[in-house]
Amino acid sequence: MGEGSIIVISDCHLGLVGGERKKGVVCEPEKLGQFLSWLIRLKNGEKISVVLGPWSKGRGEKVLKPPEKVVLIGDIIELWDAADSAIEYCSRPIFELLGELDCEKIYLLGNHDYDLKSLVGVYPSGEHTLNIVDDCYPVQEEGGEKSRRVVTLRKGDRDYLFVHGYQFDRIFRFQPWKFLPNIRSGAVAFGGYGDLFIGLLFLSTAAWALKHVFSQRLLSLVSQALLGSALPALFALLSLSLGFWWTVLPVLNTLGSEAAILIWAILGAPRIIYLYGRKIWNRLVGTRYNREASIRGLRRWWAKFSEKKAVDSENLRIVYGHTHLADVILPEELGAGGGVKLTALNIPAWVKDYTEKHRQKLRAACLYIDDEDELFIGWDWNEKKPFLIPVEAVYERRKNGFISKDTAEKLVSIGWPRAMVETWAEIKMR
């Protein structure tokens, strides 16, 4: 590796629009674009630093090194439930900025952009390349002697392995989730006809119900005629038959057939899932984070991933996204064994979550890695500048659910946005 830095970004979900009134989660390409423009200035020689404050380890500030590699670790483009036009408007400026960035770019696929798997390969991106990879980065060797060891990326005295993180989620251990992009493709392919299929589905279901209701009514009238009260019942039966019944019945039989309902359900299902799937998911699950389940999933994945392979590193970092939250899982919590000191670093997302129960308290952040340091860096989109996210503050909020007033004041002193500090501390800052 060179003397520059590695910038890791996750979960931008470009194309996911609608926000509070529709899907609950919205992408923020304008903030990501600001950040990438800043990276371009950093690469072009502008001196930029972040204040370290009480977390300085004897240094007042950290001068950030220009990026030599940008690693996008999945769900960068939203390919589950975003319209093609929204994806185009949100992602095109971002990839143009990436093209202006004079460094290597890695695009590791996540679960929401897994449909790009057919594009795995190397593409031009400005003066450098964009390498689309699947599953993990660095790509693991297949066959031969090299396949018997875990391939990592070394920076300083640390080794890194990048994955999206869906691999740790029990929902995604089952292969059928990989068909979800096809559902979106079906909804997009049918376009407005999908709404027509949904309407016909409701119409057919209503016709089926009416057919059975009228059939029961007819049987009731016949029974009354046979068992008593014959004249009124026969009169009603004749009126129904002559005036209405024999006209409506063939229509109901056609529209309300089980075959028609099945056809409209198959054709309309992609549109229904596309329109309402995320809304239902957000209501039931949202961005809820079960840390213990995540640790168990990570252990299980690592055991399978490293099975029968040599691990040359004693200080290995697994960097992942997926949860939209910031977290650090220490070696003693993971207990990987095998003499490997395994740490997991969870990267926040670049989306705004409007769902009340799961509103994340940190977004628009990256992982910065160079030979000396490994830092969470946040982006202040109002001041258009970076700031340090101390791991100690992340620990404190994770443990207590909030940070102390003393920690809050320290964060303000190193340039944190006051609104964000108030959210973390749950107090009003003067």
N, C-alpha and C positions, 0 to 999 in steps of 0.2 A: 504493500500500500504506500501511497505518497504521503506528503506532509500536510495535506489538506484535511477536510472534515467529511463526515458522512451525515447526511440529513435524512431522517426517517419520518415519513408522513403516512397517515392511515385514515381510512373511512371518510372520504369526501362526499360520496354519494351524489356526484354531479348529475343533475337532471331531476333530482327529487325536489319538486316544488309543490306549493299548496299550503304548507305550513299549518297554522293553527286551525283554519277552517276546514281543511281537507284531511291530510294524512298525518299531521302531528309532528312530523320531522321535515326540515327543509335544509337544502344545501346552501352554502354561503360562498359562491365562487368569487365574489368581490373581495372577501377577506383573504382567501387563498391566493388570488391574483396579487394583492398587496404584498403578501409574504414572498411570493416568487419573484416579484420585482425587487424586493429587498435582497433576496439571495443573488440576483443578477448584479446588483450594486456591490455586494460583498465579494463576489467573484471577480468583478472588474477592478478591485483594489481599494474600495472605500473601507476605511477603518471603522469597525463597529464593535462595540463591547457591551457586556451586560454587567450590572453592579452585583457583586456577590454578598455584600453586607456581612452580617454575622456568620454566614456560611462560607466565608472567604478562604479559610485555611491559610491565613497570613497574606492573602492577596486582596486588593481593593476591588478589582474588576477582572473580568475575563475577556481578553481580546479574541473575538471569534475568528476562526480560520475559514478561508473560502472553501466552498464545497468541491470535493473531487468526485463525489458520488451522491446521487439522490435515490433513495430507495422508497418506492411507493408500495406499501404492504397490503394492498387489497381494498376492495369496495371503493375504488376511486370513481368509477362510473356506476350509476344506478341502472342495472339492466333487469330488474324484477318488475318494477311498477312505475317507470318514468316514461313519458312520451318521447318519441324520437326527436321532435322539435325542441323539447326542453333539454334533452341530452346535448343536442347540437349547440344551442345557445350558451349552455353552461360550460361545456367541456372544450369547445374550440379555442377560446381565448387562453385557457389554462395550458393546453398543449402547445400553443404558439409560444407562450412564455417559457415553457420547458425547453422548447427548441432554441430559445435565445440563451439558455443557461449552458455555459461552456463546461460541461462535465458529463460523465457517464450517468445514464438514467436506467433504473431497474423498475419494472412494473410487475409486481408479484400479484397474482389474481386472488381475489377473495370469493366469498359465496355470492355476493350480489353482482359481480362482474365475471363470474365463472364462464359465462357464455362466450367470452373471448378466448377460450382455451384453444379453439381452432387457429388462432392467430399467434400462438406461441412461436417466438423467433426474434430476430434482431432487425430493427427498422431504423432508418435515418432520423435524427433529431438534432437539427442544427449541425454544428461541427462534430458532434458526437453521435451516439446511438441510444435508442430506447430498446431495451431487451425485455420482452414479455416472457415471464416464466410462470410455471405452475407449481403449486404445493409448497415449495420452500426455496429460499435463496441463502447461500449458494446452492446451485443445482447439484444434486448428489450423483456421483458417478454410477454407471450401470455396467456390470460385467468387469471382469479382470480384478486385479489386486486392489485397485483404488476403491472398488465398490465395498470393500470390507472395512472401511473407516468412514467416520462422519466428517464430511467436508464443511469447514467453517471459514469465516472471514476474520482475519486477525487485524486488530487495531490497537497499538500500544501493547499492553500486557494482557489484553482481553481478546477472547474469540466470540464471534457472533453468528447466530443462526436466526434468520428472519422467516416468520410464517404469518399468515393472516390471523389465525386464532380460531377459526371455525372448527379446526381439527380437534379442539379441546371441548367443544360443545356437543353434548350427547344427542341433540336433535339432528346434528349433521353427521353423525356416525352412520346413518342409514342413507343409502345411495339415492332413493327416490327424490330427495331435495334437488338433485341435479336436473330434474325435468322442469323445475319452476321457470327457468328462462324460456322454455318452449311455450309455457302458458302465456307469458307476456307476448311472445312472438305471434301466437294465435290471436290474441286480443288486438294487437296492432295490425295484423294482416286483415282482419275483418273490419277494422275501423268502426264507422258508424253503424254498420250492419249488426255489430254485436249488440247494440241497444235494441235493434229490431228483434233479434233472437230472444233477448230477455223479455221483451213485450209479448212475443208469441208464446214463450214459456208460461208466463203468468196467465195469458188468455187460455191456453190449452188446459192448464191446471184448473182454472175456474170452470171451463166447459166440462171437464171431467167430473168436478164436484156437482155442477148443476144437473148433469146427466143422471148421476146417481140419486140426487134429490128428487128429480122428476119421476124417475123409475119407482122410487119408494112411494111417491104420491099416487102414481097410477095404480100400484098394487093395493094401496090403502082404499082407493075408491072402488076397485073391483071387489075387494073383501066386503066393504059396506053393502055393495049391491047384492052380494050373495047371502050375507048374514042378516040383513034387515035394512030398514030405511032405504028401500030399493029405489023409489022414484027420485028423491033428491040426489042420491049418489049417481044414478044413471044419467040424470040431467047434467050434472057437473062433469061426468066422464065424457058425454057426448060433446059438451061445450069445449072442453079441453082438447078433445081429439080433433073436432072439426075446425076450431078457431085458432089453435096454436100448436098442439102437440105434434102432429104429423109434419108440420113445417120445421119445427125446431129440432126434433129428434135427429134427423140425418146430419144437420150441421154440428150438433153436439157430439154425435158419434164420430165424426171426422176430426173435429178440433180436439175433442177430449179423449182421443185414443191414447193408450199407453205408449204406442210407437211414436206418436207426434210429440208427446211430453219428453220422451227419451232423446229424440233428435234435437229438439230446441234446448234441452238441458246440456247436451254435449257441445252444441254450437255456442251457447250463451255462457257456459261456465268460465272460459278464459276471461271474458269481459267482466263478469261478476267478481272473480278473484282479483283482477287488475284494479277494479274500482274500489273494492271494499276490503281486500285482503289485509293491507297494511293497517287500516283503521281498526279492524278486529284484532290484529296482532298487537297493536299498541295498547289496546284496551285490556287485553288478557296478559301480555308479557311486557311490552315496552322495552326499555333499556335496563330493566331490572338486572342487577348483577349479583350472582350468588358466588361469592369468593371461594368458599370451600369446594363447591362443585367445579369451579374453574381450576382449582389446584388439583383436584382428583383427575380431571380430564387431562390436564397437562402431564401429570405423572404417567397416566395410561398411554398417552400419545408418545411420550419420550421413551418409555419402555419398549414399545413396538418399533419406534423409529430407529433406536440404537441397538436393537436386538442383533446379536452376532456381529457387531461392528466395533472396531476400536475407536476410542475417543481420545484423541491426543491432547486435548485441552484440559487443564485443571481449573480454569476460570472461564466458564462458558455462560454467555447471555442468550436467552431466548427472547427475541423482540417480537411482539405481536400487537394486534389491534382488536377489532371485532366487537368489544364490549362498549366502545365509545367513552371509556373512563380511564383515568390514570391510576396505575397501581404498580407497586414493586413487590414481588414475591421473593423472599430471601431464601438462600440455600437450606437453612435449617427448617423452613416451612415445606420446601419441596422434597427434601430427603431423597435426592436422585440415586445416591449410592454409587458404587463403582469407582470411587475416588474422584468423582467429578463434582466440582463446586458450581452448581447450576443456579443461576438467578434468572427470573422472568421479569421483563419490563413491558408493561401494558401502556400503549400509546393512546391518548385521547383522540376524538374525532374532530372533523371540520364541518359539523352540522349543528343546527339549533333544534333542540327538542322541546316542543311546546306541550307535550303531555305532562300534566301537572305532577303526577306521582313520580315521574322518572326524569324530571328536568335536570340535566347534568350540570355540575357546578364548575366544570372546566372544559373548555373547548378551544379550538384554534391553537394547537400546540404541536411541537415536534420533539423528536429525540435528536440531540446533537452529540456526535462522537468524534473525538480526535485522539491523538496519541496520549495526551495527558488526562483528558476529562471525558465524562459521560454525563450529559446534563439534559433535563427537561427544559425546553425553551418555549415560553408562551408568546403569543403575538397580540400586542395592543393595537387594535385596528383603528382606534381613535387617534392615537399619537403616532401610529405607523412605525412602531419600533418593538424590538424583542425585550423580554424580561425573563429572569431566572425563575424557575419553579423548583424550590428546594425540595429534595426528596423527604427531608425531615417534616416539612409542612404537610406533604401528602400522607406520611405515616400518621401524623397527629390527627388529621381530619378523618382518616380511615378508622382510627381507634376510637375517637370520641364523637364523631359525627360533625364536628366543628373544630375551629382553632381558637386558641386563647386570645385575649385582647393583646397580650404582649407579643405573640407571634404575628397578629394582625398588623401591629405597628411596625414590626420589623419588615413585613412584606411591603408595606407602603413605602418604607425607606429605600427599598431596592427597585422601586418603580412599578409596583403592581397597580393596575387600575383600581380606584377606590370602590367602585361598584362591585368588582369581583371579590375584593377583600371582605366587603360587608356580607356578601353571599356566603363566603367560607366561614366567617366569624359569627354570622347571624346577629350582628350588632351594627349600629350606625357609627361610622367613623367621622370624627370632627375634621 
